[in-house]
Amino acid sequence: MATYRVTFLPEGKTVPISDQQTLLEAAQAAGLALNSVCGGEGLCGRCKVIIRAGDVWTEPTPHLSRQEIQQGYVLGCNTRIRGDVVVEIPFESRIAGAPHLTDENALRFGSTRVLVGAGARHAHDPLSQKLYLELPRPTMTDRLADLERLYRELRRLRPIPIMQMGLAQLRGLAALLRAHDWKITVTLGQRGGTVEVVEVAGGNTAARNYGVAVDVGTTTVVAHLVDLHTSETVARQAVYNSQIKYGEDVITRIMFAESREKLATLSSCVVQDINDLVSGLVSASGVSLHDVTFVLCAGNTAMMHLLLGLEPAPIRAEPYIPVAAFPPVIRAAEVGIKINPRGLLGLVPAVTGYVGGDVVADVLVSGMALTEEPSLLIDMGTNGEIVVGNRDWLVCCSASAGPAFEGGGISCGMRATNGAIERLNAA
């Protein structure tokens, strides 16, 4: 097995690859986003590149015209190199641009003001809360231990039957309480039926508590920074899901994740997307990353598996069973999401392998599960779902909608990026 160098234009990036790897794999190794709707199976014809110099071997394909072949075009997924080569990635083969969330509808529907709070559909009860406490000092007549003293004060304010605290926080508790004259702020996180004392800090920081709500879409990842003290959305940003370069839809990504190494690659892609969004949100809002204490993600079942690094293959084969429909709340740091080091990561529960937490979130936010009259909900994304029902019953079905909107598997069509028609105005 020989190793050669591939240089990509116009970036000028050079990467070493073996003669057993494809130009698509070389582009991925170089960090370049090359269209691959079919996940490198040679079926979509979207990964066209131009050989500018060097010798390659390529398989015949019906996706290239005679004129394109004469101009040096090949498909990146079925072309291997026989020496050092120079390759140009044309504009039409690139995944470029960024999603736009700035129109009036995005801003209007992004507000939580009408959904949470007094008189709204949902009570203000965030998954992460900060409470300021002034604990009574121990005396000879009140000799309760520090941890139980903290629990006692918390239960005076909240009906919390089951509480826990990690060893790292417990080790520093005695010194912290006495250094701050027993005046502290406690961060509480919901972990199933248990409330965890996530962090104890000196002084009053109760008003500085933020969470990030993330829609992990197959094509687009959208994040909202939410002030958990007021339930207000502070900022929102979106990026294209970096997993796109390994497959346009859920099935091709499941097929790609055939090994632990490839599964880890897909997981790291979406984790980096979330980290980039969180970093951008806190920078734009002037919020400290340490004050972000909870991340809640919603997405289809396969996307949640890929986020956590869970084996997705059983979702694709009968009887389509996921590893977990409702994964437990974990430390965000366990998967590499960068917020408060002790901050938590939760996932909206799924129903089945093809009815995910994103649809569950749709149903909750729309309120259709609370009404007497039947309602119809349609979620048209890369995966499309239709839900019909009321407070007594709900029925859902799902199907792939990406090909219709993004050109997957058809000759015409593209995602909503640079070059796509966004709006028409009457003359």
C-alpha positions as a LaTeX table, in Angstrom:
\begin{tabular}{lrrr}
\hline
Residue & $x$ (\AA) & $y$ (\AA) & $z$ (\AA) \\
\hline
Met1 & 0.00 & 0.00 & 0.00 \\
Ala2 & 1.52 & 3.30 & $-1.17$ \\
Thr3 & 0.92 & 6.78 & 0.25 \\
Tyr4 & 0.61 & 9.89 & $-1.91$ \\
Arg5 & $-0.25$ & 13.56 & $-1.47$ \\
Val6 & $-3.49$ & 15.22 & $-2.60$ \\
Thr7 & $-3.62$ & 19.01 & $-2.94$ \\
Phe8 & $-7.06$ & 20.61 & $-3.08$ \\
Leu9 & $-7.74$ & 23.84 & $-4.93$ \\
Pro10 & $-8.48$ & 26.66 & $-4.41$ \\
Glu11 & $-7.63$ & 26.23 & $-0.69$ \\
Gly12 & $-4.19$ & 24.79 & $-1.39$ \\
Lys13 & $-4.66$ & 22.19 & 1.37 \\
Thr14 & $-2.51$ & 19.06 & 1.05 \\
Val15 & $-3.17$ & 15.73 & 2.79 \\
Pro16 & $-1.47$ & 12.32 & 2.58 \\
Ile17 & $-3.69$ & 9.35 & 1.68 \\
Ser18 & $-3.10$ & 5.75 & 0.66 \\
Asp19 & $-3.82$ & 4.41 & $-2.79$ \\
Gln20 & $-6.68$ & 2.43 & $-1.21$ \\
Gln21 & $-8.56$ & 5.57 & $-0.18$ \\
Thr22 & $-10.83$ & 7.71 & $-2.33$ \\
Leu23 & $-10.66$ & 11.41 & $-3.13$ \\
Leu24 & $-13.85$ & 11.82 & $-1.08$ \\
Glu25 & $-12.04$ & 10.42 & 1.94 \\
Ala26 & $-9.11$ & 12.71 & 1.19 \\
Ala27 & $-11.42$ & 15.75 & 1.16 \\
Gln28 & $-12.90$ & 14.66 & 4.49 \\
Ala29 & $-9.41$ & 14.26 & 5.93 \\
Ala30 & $-8.60$ & 17.79 & 4.74 \\
Gly31 & $-11.67$ & 19.16 & 6.50 \\
Leu32 & $-13.32$ & 20.16 & 3.22 \\
Ala33 & $-17.09$ & 19.82 & 2.89 \\
Leu34 & $-17.69$ & 17.88 & $-0.33$ \\
Asn35 & $-21.27$ & 17.00 & $-1.29$ \\
Ser36 & $-22.02$ & 13.33 & $-0.73$ \\
Val37 & $-25.76$ & 12.79 & $-0.67$ \\
Cys38 & $-25.43$ & 9.00 & $-0.90$ \\
Gly39 & $-22.62$ & 8.71 & 1.63 \\
Gly40 & $-19.97$ & 7.72 & $-0.90$ \\
Glu41 & $-21.86$ & 4.88 & $-2.57$ \\
Gly42 & $-21.51$ & 6.33 & $-6.09$ \\
Leu43 & $-25.27$ & 6.76 & $-6.48$ \\
Cys44 & $-25.88$ & 10.52 & $-6.33$ \\
Gly45 & $-23.15$ & 12.02 & $-8.54$ \\
Arg46 & $-22.80$ & 15.09 & $-6.29$ \\
Cys47 & $-19.11$ & 14.71 & $-5.32$ \\
Lys48 & $-17.67$ & 15.82 & $-8.68$ \\
Val49 & $-14.09$ & 17.09 & $-8.65$ \\
Ile50 & $-11.65$ & 18.09 & $-11.40$ \\
Ile51 & $-8.22$ & 16.46 & $-11.76$ \\
Arg52 & $-5.78$ & 19.28 & $-12.54$ \\
Ala53 & $-2.57$ & 17.25 & $-12.33$ \\
Gly54 & $-1.53$ & 13.67 & $-11.55$ \\
Asp55 & $-2.66$ & 10.13 & $-12.34$ \\
Val56 & $-5.85$ & 8.57 & $-10.96$ \\
Trp57 & $-7.94$ & 5.44 & $-11.40$ \\
Thr58 & $-11.71$ & 5.88 & $-11.48$ \\
Glu59 & $-14.70$ & 3.61 & $-11.97$ \\
Pro60 & $-17.14$ & 4.21 & $-14.84$ \\
Thr61 & $-20.23$ & 6.20 & $-13.85$ \\
Pro62 & $-23.40$ & 7.39 & $-15.58$ \\
His63 & $-23.28$ & 10.61 & $-13.56$ \\
Leu64 & $-20.66$ & 12.28 & $-15.77$ \\
Ser65 & $-21.26$ & 13.56 & $-19.30$ \\
Arg66 & $-18.74$ & 13.02 & $-22.10$ \\
Gln67 & $-17.89$ & 16.74 & $-21.95$ \\
Glu68 & $-17.25$ & 16.58 & $-18.19$ \\
Ile69 & $-14.99$ & 13.56 & $-18.57$ \\
Gln70 & $-12.99$ & 15.40 & $-21.25$ \\
Gln71 & $-12.62$ & 18.35 & $-18.84$ \\
Gly72 & $-11.12$ & 16.08 & $-16.15$ \\
Tyr73 & $-14.18$ & 15.58 & $-13.94$ \\
Val74 & $-14.37$ & 12.44 & $-11.77$ \\
Leu75 & $-16.51$ & 11.39 & $-8.83$ \\
Gly76 & $-14.61$ & 11.75 & $-5.60$ \\
Cys77 & $-16.20$ & 8.65 & $-4.07$ \\
Asn78 & $-15.00$ & 6.18 & $-6.72$ \\
Thr79 & $-11.62$ & 7.65 & $-7.65$ \\
Arg80 & $-8.27$ & 6.51 & $-6.22$ \\
Ile81 & $-4.86$ & 7.99 & $-6.86$ \\
Arg82 & $-1.72$ & 6.50 & $-8.42$ \\
Gly83 & 0.62 & 9.29 & $-7.41$ \\
Asp84 & 0.60 & 12.87 & $-6.12$ \\
Val85 & $-2.38$ & 14.75 & $-7.55$ \\
Val86 & $-3.86$ & 18.24 & $-7.65$ \\
Val87 & $-7.66$ & 18.35 & $-7.42$ \\
Glu88 & $-10.07$ & 21.26 & $-7.78$ \\
Ile89 & $-13.42$ & 21.18 & $-5.96$ \\
Pro90 & $-15.91$ & 23.16 & $-8.09$ \\
Phe91 & $-18.49$ & 25.40 & $-6.43$ \\
Glu92 & $-21.41$ & 23.11 & $-7.24$ \\
Ser93 & $-19.80$ & 20.24 & $-5.31$ \\
Arg94 & $-19.25$ & 22.21 & $-2.12$ \\
Ile95 & $-21.38$ & 22.40 & 0.99 \\
Ala96 & $-21.32$ & 26.13 & 1.55 \\
Gly97 & $-23.23$ & 28.95 & 3.14 \\
Ala98 & $-25.04$ & 29.07 & 6.46 \\
Pro99 & $-28.68$ & 28.78 & 7.49 \\
His100 & $-30.54$ & 32.06 & 8.04 \\
Leu101 & $-32.68$ & 32.63 & 11.14 \\
Thr102 & $-33.12$ & 36.37 & 10.94 \\
Asp103 & $-36.48$ & 36.89 & 9.27 \\
Glu104 & $-39.50$ & 38.09 & 11.19 \\
Asn105 & $-41.05$ & 34.64 & 11.51 \\
Ala106 & $-37.88$ & 33.13 & 13.01 \\
Leu107 & $-37.76$ & 35.88 & 15.59 \\
Arg108 & $-41.48$ & 35.66 & 16.35 \\
Phe109 & $-41.59$ & 31.88 & 16.73 \\
Gly110 & $-38.28$ & 31.85 & 18.61 \\
Ser111 & $-39.74$ & 33.72 & 21.58 \\
Thr112 & $-40.73$ & 31.69 & 24.64 \\
Arg113 & $-42.66$ & 34.57 & 26.24 \\
Val114 & $-46.08$ & 33.24 & 25.20 \\
Leu115 & $-45.28$ & 29.61 & 26.11 \\
Val116 & $-43.75$ & 29.75 & 29.60 \\
Gly117 & $-44.71$ & 31.57 & 32.77 \\
Ala118 & $-47.77$ & 32.78 & 34.65 \\
Gly119 & $-50.93$ & 32.18 & 32.63 \\
Ala120 & $-49.01$ & 30.43 & 29.83 \\
Arg121 & $-49.27$ & 26.83 & 28.65 \\
His122 & $-46.18$ & 25.71 & 30.57 \\
Ala123 & $-45.09$ & 26.70 & 34.08 \\
His124 & $-41.67$ & 28.22 & 34.64 \\
Asp125 & $-39.85$ & 25.11 & 35.91 \\
Pro126 & $-36.42$ & 24.89 & 34.26 \\
Leu127 & $-34.35$ & 21.70 & 34.32 \\
Ser128 & $-31.56$ & 23.70 & 35.96 \\
Gln129 & $-32.23$ & 26.22 & 38.72 \\
Lys130 & $-30.07$ & 28.44 & 40.90 \\
Leu131 & $-31.21$ & 29.23 & 44.43 \\
Tyr132 & $-29.61$ & 31.73 & 46.80 \\
Leu133 & $-29.45$ & 30.47 & 50.38 \\
Glu134 & $-28.42$ & 31.97 & 53.68 \\
Leu135 & $-27.88$ & 28.94 & 55.87 \\
Pro136 & $-28.17$ & 29.19 & 59.66 \\
Arg137 & $-24.76$ & 28.70 & 61.29 \\
Pro138 & $-24.24$ & 25.55 & 63.35 \\
Thr139 & $-24.61$ & 25.91 & 67.10 \\
Met140 & $-24.45$ & 23.58 & 70.07 \\
Thr141 & $-28.22$ & 23.21 & 69.78 \\
Asp142 & $-28.20$ & 22.84 & 65.96 \\
Arg143 & $-25.36$ & 20.44 & 65.17 \\
Leu144 & $-26.61$ & 19.20 & 61.80 \\
Ala145 & $-23.84$ & 18.27 & 59.33 \\
Asp146 & $-23.04$ & 20.67 & 56.50 \\
Leu147 & $-24.60$ & 18.59 & 53.72 \\
Glu148 & $-27.77$ & 17.82 & 55.66 \\
Arg149 & $-27.96$ & 21.50 & 56.68 \\
Leu150 & $-27.89$ & 22.41 & 52.98 \\
Tyr151 & $-30.53$ & 19.79 & 52.13 \\
Arg152 & $-32.76$ & 21.01 & 54.97 \\
Glu153 & $-32.71$ & 24.57 & 53.67 \\
Leu154 & $-33.39$ & 23.45 & 50.11 \\
Arg155 & $-36.40$ & 21.41 & 51.24 \\
Arg156 & $-37.78$ & 24.45 & 53.00 \\
Leu157 & $-37.97$ & 26.13 & 49.59 \\
Arg158 & $-38.75$ & 23.19 & 47.30 \\
Pro159 & $-40.51$ & 19.83 & 47.74 \\
Ile160 & $-37.51$ & 17.67 & 46.78 \\
Pro161 & $-37.86$ & 14.05 & 47.97 \\
Ile162 & $-34.60$ & 12.71 & 46.47 \\
Met163 & $-31.37$ & 14.75 & 46.35 \\
Gln164 & $-27.76$ & 13.90 & 45.66 \\
Met165 & $-24.38$ & 15.63 & 45.51 \\
Gly166 & $-21.20$ & 14.48 & 43.81 \\
Leu167 & $-18.02$ & 13.81 & 45.76 \\
Ala168 & $-16.11$ & 16.66 & 44.11 \\
Gln169 & $-18.62$ & 19.21 & 45.42 \\
Leu170 & $-18.83$ & 17.55 & 48.84 \\
Arg171 & $-15.07$ & 17.71 & 49.33 \\
Gly172 & $-15.03$ & 21.49 & 49.05 \\
Leu173 & $-18.31$ & 22.17 & 50.84 \\
Ala174 & $-17.04$ & 22.84 & 54.39 \\
Ala175 & $-14.43$ & 25.42 & 53.34 \\
Leu176 & $-16.79$ & 27.16 & 50.91 \\
Leu177 & $-19.63$ & 27.57 & 53.41 \\
Arg178 & $-17.37$ & 29.10 & 56.04 \\
Ala179 & $-15.44$ & 31.29 & 53.59 \\
His180 & $-18.70$ & 32.90 & 52.41 \\
Asp181 & $-20.40$ & 33.23 & 55.79 \\
Trp182 & $-22.92$ & 30.51 & 54.87 \\
Lys183 & $-24.30$ & 32.64 & 52.02 \\
Ile184 & $-24.26$ & 30.55 & 48.87 \\
Thr185 & $-25.90$ & 29.90 & 45.50 \\
Val186 & $-26.85$ & 26.30 & 44.75 \\
Thr187 & $-27.35$ & 25.01 & 41.19 \\
Leu188 & $-29.91$ & 22.21 & 41.03 \\
Gly189 & $-30.27$ & 19.93 & 38.02 \\
Gln190 & $-33.04$ & 17.48 & 37.19 \\
Arg191 & $-31.72$ & 13.95 & 36.57 \\
Gly192 & $-34.82$ & 11.83 & 36.10 \\
Gly193 & $-36.56$ & 11.55 & 39.46 \\
Thr194 & $-33.49$ & 12.81 & 41.31 \\
Val195 & $-32.44$ & 16.42 & 41.89 \\
Glu196 & $-28.66$ & 16.84 & 41.89 \\
Val197 & $-26.80$ & 19.62 & 43.64 \\
Val198 & $-24.71$ & 20.32 & 40.56 \\
Glu199 & $-22.65$ & 23.15 & 42.01 \\
Val200 & $-22.32$ & 25.25 & 45.17 \\
Ala201 & $-20.87$ & 28.75 & 44.77 \\
Gly202 & $-20.27$ & 31.56 & 47.21 \\
Gly203 & $-22.43$ & 34.68 & 47.17 \\
Asn204 & $-25.56$ & 35.40 & 45.18 \\
Thr205 & $-25.34$ & 34.42 & 41.48 \\
Ala206 & $-28.91$ & 33.14 & 41.20 \\
Ala207 & $-29.83$ & 35.53 & 38.39 \\
Arg208 & $-27.03$ & 34.23 & 36.13 \\
Asn209 & $-28.25$ & 30.88 & 34.92 \\
Tyr210 & $-28.54$ & 29.90 & 31.26 \\
Gly211 & $-29.45$ & 26.86 & 29.22 \\
Val212 & $-29.09$ & 25.99 & 25.56 \\
Ala213 & $-31.91$ & 24.33 & 23.63 \\
Val214 & $-30.57$ & 22.52 & 20.56 \\
Asp215 & $-32.50$ & 21.15 & 17.60 \\
Val216 & $-30.11$ & 18.56 & 16.16 \\
Gly217 & $-31.52$ & 18.29 & 12.65 \\
Thr218 & $-30.18$ & 15.97 & 9.99 \\
Thr219 & $-29.32$ & 18.99 & 7.85 \\
Thr220 & $-29.29$ & 21.94 & 10.27 \\
Val221 & $-28.34$ & 22.33 & 13.93 \\
Val222 & $-30.13$ & 25.24 & 15.62 \\
Ala223 & $-29.37$ & 26.48 & 19.14 \\
His224 & $-31.20$ & 28.95 & 21.39 \\
Leu225 & $-29.57$ & 30.49 & 24.45 \\
Val226 & $-32.26$ & 30.75 & 27.15 \\
Asp227 & $-32.16$ & 32.75 & 30.37 \\
Leu228 & $-33.37$ & 30.12 & 32.84 \\
His229 & $-34.17$ & 32.79 & 35.41 \\
Thr230 & $-36.75$ & 34.48 & 33.15 \\
Ser231 & $-37.46$ & 31.85 & 30.42 \\
Glu232 & $-36.54$ & 34.41 & 27.75 \\
Thr233 & $-34.60$ & 33.47 & 24.62 \\
Val234 & $-31.45$ & 35.59 & 24.60 \\
Ala235 & $-29.96$ & 34.63 & 21.23 \\
Arg236 & $-30.18$ & 32.02 & 18.47 \\
Gln237 & $-27.77$ & 30.67 & 15.87 \\
Ala238 & $-27.65$ & 27.84 & 13.33 \\
Val239 & $-25.08$ & 25.86 & 11.34 \\
Tyr240 & $-25.29$ & 23.05 & 8.85 \\
Asn241 & $-24.82$ & 19.64 & 10.46 \\
Ser242 & $-21.18$ & 18.70 & 9.76 \\
Gln243 & $-22.19$ & 15.06 & 9.38 \\
Ile244 & $-23.51$ & 15.97 & 5.92 \\
Lys245 & $-20.15$ & 15.20 & 4.34 \\
Tyr246 & $-20.56$ & 11.57 & 5.42 \\
Gly247 & $-24.12$ & 11.20 & 4.12 \\
Glu248 & $-27.09$ & 13.41 & 3.42 \\
Asp249 & $-29.76$ & 11.44 & 5.26 \\
Val250 & $-30.17$ & 9.28 & 8.34 \\
Ile251 & $-29.80$ & 5.93 & 6.56 \\
Thr252 & $-26.51$ & 6.76 & 4.83 \\
Arg253 & $-25.07$ & 7.99 & 8.12 \\
Ile254 & $-26.15$ & 4.83 & 9.90 \\
Met255 & $-24.47$ & 2.85 & 7.13 \\
Phe256 & $-21.32$ & 4.97 & 7.48 \\
Ala257 & $-21.16$ & 4.33 & 11.24 \\
Glu258 & $-20.22$ & 0.70 & 10.67 \\
Ser259 & $-17.30$ & 0.79 & 13.12 \\
Arg260 & $-16.60$ & 2.42 & 16.47 \\
Glu261 & $-14.10$ & 4.74 & 14.78 \\
Lys262 & $-16.59$ & 5.99 & 12.19 \\
Leu263 & $-19.33$ & 6.32 & 14.81 \\
Ala264 & $-16.93$ & 8.45 & 16.87 \\
Thr265 & $-16.29$ & 10.59 & 13.79 \\
Leu266 & $-20.00$ & 11.34 & 13.34 \\
Ser267 & $-20.39$ & 12.04 & 17.06 \\
Ser268 & $-17.47$ & 14.46 & 17.10 \\
Cys269 & $-18.94$ & 16.32 & 14.11 \\
Val270 & $-22.22$ & 17.20 & 15.83 \\
Val271 & $-20.54$ & 17.84 & 19.20 \\
Gln272 & $-18.25$ & 20.35 & 17.51 \\
Asp273 & $-21.26$ & 21.97 & 15.83 \\
Ile274 & $-22.94$ & 22.37 & 19.21 \\
Asn275 & $-19.76$ & 23.74 & 20.78 \\
Asp276 & $-19.38$ & 26.26 & 17.96 \\
Leu277 & $-22.98$ & 27.39 & 18.44 \\
Val278 & $-22.67$ & 27.67 & 22.22 \\
Ser279 & $-19.43$ & 29.62 & 21.87 \\
Gly280 & $-21.03$ & 32.00 & 19.37 \\
Leu281 & $-24.14$ & 32.48 & 21.51 \\
Val282 & $-22.30$ & 33.34 & 24.72 \\
Ser283 & $-19.87$ & 35.63 & 22.90 \\
Ala284 & $-22.66$ & 37.53 & 21.18 \\
Ser285 & $-24.65$ & 37.84 & 24.42 \\
Gly286 & $-21.85$ & 38.64 & 26.85 \\
Val287 & $-22.71$ & 35.57 & 28.92 \\
Ser288 & $-20.08$ & 33.58 & 30.83 \\
Leu289 & $-19.73$ & 29.99 & 29.64 \\
His290 & $-19.60$ & 28.93 & 33.31 \\
Asp291 & $-23.17$ & 30.21 & 33.75 \\
Val292 & $-24.48$ & 27.79 & 31.09 \\
Thr293 & $-25.56$ & 24.85 & 33.22 \\
Phe294 & $-27.85$ & 22.74 & 31.02 \\
Val295 & $-28.07$ & 21.71 & 27.37 \\
Leu296 & $-31.29$ & 20.09 & 26.12 \\
Cys297 & $-31.22$ & 18.45 & 22.70 \\
Ala298 & $-34.07$ & 17.30 & 20.48 \\
Gly299 & $-33.72$ & 15.41 & 17.24 \\
Asn300 & $-34.71$ & 12.25 & 15.45 \\
Thr301 & $-33.73$ & 9.01 & 17.16 \\
Ala302 & $-30.75$ & 8.32 & 14.91 \\
Met303 & $-29.30$ & 11.81 & 15.39 \\
Met304 & $-29.52$ & 11.39 & 19.16 \\
His305 & $-27.71$ & 8.06 & 18.91 \\
Leu306 & $-24.98$ & 9.64 & 16.83 \\
Leu307 & $-24.66$ & 12.52 & 19.31 \\
Leu308 & $-24.14$ & 10.13 & 22.23 \\
Gly309 & $-22.09$ & 7.60 & 20.27 \\
Leu310 & $-24.72$ & 4.86 & 20.62 \\
Glu311 & $-24.82$ & 2.04 & 18.08 \\
Pro312 & $-27.44$ & 3.12 & 15.48 \\
Ala313 & $-27.51$ & 0.02 & 13.24 \\
Pro314 & $-30.55$ & $-1.68$ & 14.92 \\
Ile315 & $-32.69$ & 1.36 & 14.01 \\
Arg316 & $-32.22$ & 0.54 & 10.32 \\
Ala317 & $-33.18$ & $-3.16$ & 10.47 \\
Glu318 & $-36.44$ & $-4.81$ & 11.51 \\
Pro319 & $-37.92$ & $-4.42$ & 14.07 \\
Tyr320 & $-36.21$ & $-0.95$ & 14.17 \\
Ile321 & $-35.27$ & $-0.87$ & 17.87 \\
Pro322 & $-33.14$ & 1.97 & 19.31 \\
Val323 & $-30.59$ & 1.46 & 22.08 \\
Ala324 & $-32.51$ & 3.95 & 24.22 \\
Ala325 & $-35.64$ & 6.01 & 23.61 \\
Phe326 & $-35.06$ & 8.13 & 26.73 \\
Pro327 & $-31.32$ & 8.27 & 27.52 \\
Pro328 & $-30.48$ & 9.38 & 31.06 \\
Val329 & $-29.34$ & 12.92 & 31.84 \\
Ile330 & $-25.52$ & 12.99 & 31.84 \\
Arg331 & $-22.67$ & 15.44 & 32.27 \\
Ala332 & $-22.34$ & 17.44 & 29.06 \\
Ala333 & $-18.58$ & 16.97 & 29.35 \\
Glu334 & $-19.02$ & 13.21 & 28.90 \\
Val335 & $-19.67$ & 13.72 & 25.19 \\
Gly336 & $-17.39$ & 16.75 & 24.87 \\
Ile337 & $-19.95$ & 19.58 & 25.02 \\
Lys338 & $-18.28$ & 22.61 & 26.56 \\
Ile339 & $-20.39$ & 24.46 & 29.12 \\
Asn340 & $-20.03$ & 24.65 & 32.91 \\
Pro341 & $-17.74$ & 21.66 & 33.65 \\
Arg342 & $-20.44$ & 20.11 & 35.84 \\
Gly343 & $-23.30$ & 21.15 & 33.55 \\
Leu344 & $-25.83$ & 18.58 & 32.38 \\
Leu345 & $-26.99$ & 17.28 & 29.01 \\
Gly346 & $-30.53$ & 16.00 & 28.51 \\
Leu347 & $-32.37$ & 14.64 & 25.47 \\
Val348 & $-36.07$ & 14.98 & 24.71 \\
Pro349 & $-37.34$ & 11.36 & 24.73 \\
Ala350 & $-38.20$ & 9.57 & 21.50 \\
Val351 & $-41.15$ & 7.28 & 20.87 \\
Thr352 & $-39.64$ & 4.74 & 18.45 \\
Gly353 & $-36.77$ & 4.42 & 16.00 \\
Tyr354 & $-38.43$ & 6.75 & 13.50 \\
Val355 & $-40.49$ & 9.01 & 15.76 \\
Gly356 & $-37.90$ & 11.02 & 17.64 \\
Gly357 & $-37.65$ & 13.64 & 20.32 \\
Asp358 & $-38.01$ & 16.42 & 17.77 \\
Val359 & $-41.59$ & 15.30 & 17.07 \\
Val360 & $-42.25$ & 14.92 & 20.79 \\
Ala361 & $-41.07$ & 18.50 & 21.25 \\
Asp362 & $-43.37$ & 19.62 & 18.42 \\
Val363 & $-46.36$ & 18.00 & 20.14 \\
Leu364 & $-45.50$ & 19.53 & 23.52 \\
Val365 & $-44.96$ & 23.05 & 22.20 \\
Ser366 & $-48.03$ & 23.02 & 19.95 \\
Gly367 & $-50.26$ & 21.94 & 22.83 \\
Met368 & $-52.15$ & 19.47 & 20.64 \\
Ala369 & $-51.94$ & 16.81 & 23.36 \\
Leu370 & $-53.99$ & 19.06 & 25.67 \\
Thr371 & $-56.91$ & 19.88 & 23.39 \\
Glu372 & $-60.24$ & 18.11 & 22.96 \\
Glu373 & $-60.50$ & 18.84 & 19.24 \\
Pro374 & $-58.26$ & 16.73 & 16.95 \\
Ser375 & $-55.25$ & 18.56 & 15.45 \\
Leu376 & $-52.86$ & 17.80 & 12.60 \\
Leu377 & $-49.15$ & 18.55 & 12.97 \\
Ile378 & $-46.72$ & 18.33 & 10.03 \\
Asp379 & $-42.94$ & 18.53 & 10.54 \\
Met380 & $-41.28$ & 18.85 & 7.15 \\
Gly381 & $-37.55$ & 18.39 & 7.57 \\
Thr382 & $-34.97$ & 16.01 & 6.16 \\
Asn383 & $-37.18$ & 13.48 & 7.90 \\
Gly384 & $-40.88$ & 14.32 & 7.68 \\
Glu385 & $-43.47$ & 13.42 & 10.27 \\
Ile386 & $-47.24$ & 13.82 & 10.49 \\
Val387 & $-49.05$ & 13.60 & 13.85 \\
Val388 & $-52.81$ & 13.60 & 14.28 \\
Gly389 & $-54.82$ & 13.39 & 17.51 \\
Asn390 & $-55.88$ & 15.12 & 20.70 \\
Arg391 & $-55.51$ & 14.72 & 24.47 \\
Asp392 & $-56.89$ & 11.18 & 24.33 \\
Trp393 & $-54.90$ & 9.72 & 21.45 \\
Leu394 & $-52.05$ & 10.54 & 19.06 \\
Val395 & $-50.95$ & 8.72 & 15.89 \\
Cys396 & $-47.74$ & 9.48 & 14.02 \\
Cys397 & $-46.08$ & 8.36 & 10.79 \\
Ser398 & $-42.72$ & 9.35 & 9.29 \\
Ala399 & $-40.96$ & 9.30 & 5.92 \\
Ser400 & $-37.87$ & 10.71 & 4.27 \\
Ala401 & $-38.60$ & 14.22 & 2.98 \\
Gly402 & $-35.03$ & 15.33 & 2.31 \\
Pro403 & $-34.93$ & 14.28 & $-1.37$ \\
Ala404 & $-37.82$ & 16.63 & $-2.17$ \\
Phe405 & $-36.23$ & 19.64 & $-0.49$ \\
Glu406 & $-32.50$ & 19.06 & $-0.92$ \\
Gly407 & $-32.06$ & 17.18 & $-4.17$ \\
Gly408 & $-31.12$ & 13.87 & $-2.60$ \\
Gly409 & $-31.44$ & 11.11 & $-5.18$ \\
Ile410 & $-32.95$ & 13.38 & $-7.86$ \\
Ser411 & $-31.36$ & 15.43 & $-10.62$ \\
Cys412 & $-32.61$ & 18.85 & $-9.52$ \\
Gly413 & $-32.86$ & 20.51 & $-6.15$ \\
Met414 & $-30.60$ & 21.84 & $-3.42$ \\
Arg415 & $-30.71$ & 22.74 & 0.25 \\
Ala416 & $-31.44$ & 26.32 & 1.36 \\
Thr417 & $-27.92$ & 27.71 & 0.90 \\
Asn418 & $-26.10$ & 30.14 & $-1.39$ \\
Gly419 & $-27.73$ & 30.08 & $-4.83$ \\
Ala420 & $-31.14$ & 28.82 & $-3.71$ \\
Ile421 & $-34.23$ & 30.96 & $-4.22$ \\
Glu422 & $-35.23$ & 32.24 & $-0.79$ \\
Arg423 & $-38.05$ & 34.70 & $-1.51$ \\
Leu424 & $-40.15$ & 36.00 & $-4.42$ \\
Asn425 & $-41.58$ & 39.51 & $-4.58$ \\
Ala426 & $-44.49$ & 40.49 & $-6.79$ \\
Ala427 & $-43.59$ & 43.01 & $-9.47$ \\
\hline
\end{tabular}
